[in-house]
Amino acid sequence: MRQPGKRAFPAGVTEVVADLTDVASMRAALTPVRTLFLLNAVTPDEVTQALIALNLAKEAGIERVVYLSVIHADKFTNVPHFTGKHTVERMIESCDIAATILRPAYFMQNEAMIQQTIQQYAVYPMPIGSTGVGMIDARDIADIAVAELLRRDRAPAALERVTLELVGPHAVTGSSAAKVWSTALGREIAYAGDDLAAFEAQMAAHGPSWLAYDMRLMLAGIQTYGMRATDGTVEKLQAMLGRPLRTYEDFVREATARA
């Protein structure tokens, strides 16, 4: 936490005040830590924050790390927050840090940002194209991250480095997403198409222009490459969870039921 008392935590959770760009506070925060989960927000200084945290963790003798990266960071080389995460992965490898690198695809929860538009205007506006995106529910990401944190924390010594691609059970396209929303809402939802310039302009009207452009570049990569994992990934993840991965249909049904 950057500010004390900002949020209430459940019993057993200790609040620690620190800032990823404040070295002194990070040193103090990491001193008693045995296992580290590192998730950096998409910001202009994301790489700086991540490298400071990992260097200080190494300095503190932390040998158990789980880092949240992104799928296909090595392909989307012109996308700032993808290349930033790829740089962090390279640092983890070159410094021989004992870590699990999680590479999630597009989060289903991102759809919350466009749900109102879908329901008001009967269009699915996210220009994800037709190549296919293995959208994953953030709750499944959380469960896998917890499993890896506990596996590393409970091990008697540092475990070897592993990389896991995190995807949902089925690839979603712009057209198929629109059909899922149509079924859930009981009326026709159309895919708005692949216009990236229009997407950027709309996003820039409500937030920072650098972020809108970053997201435009990401979506261009998605239209070109998709976000699909290698064969056997879904089965591996479901074995780790001990249950099926949540589907896009499940997510949309839940989202529309809450609206």
Summary of the structure (lengths in Angstrom):
residues: 259
radius of gyration: 19.4
end to end distance: 30.8
largest distance: 57.1
contacts: 773
relative contact order: 0.14
helix: 48%
strand: 11%
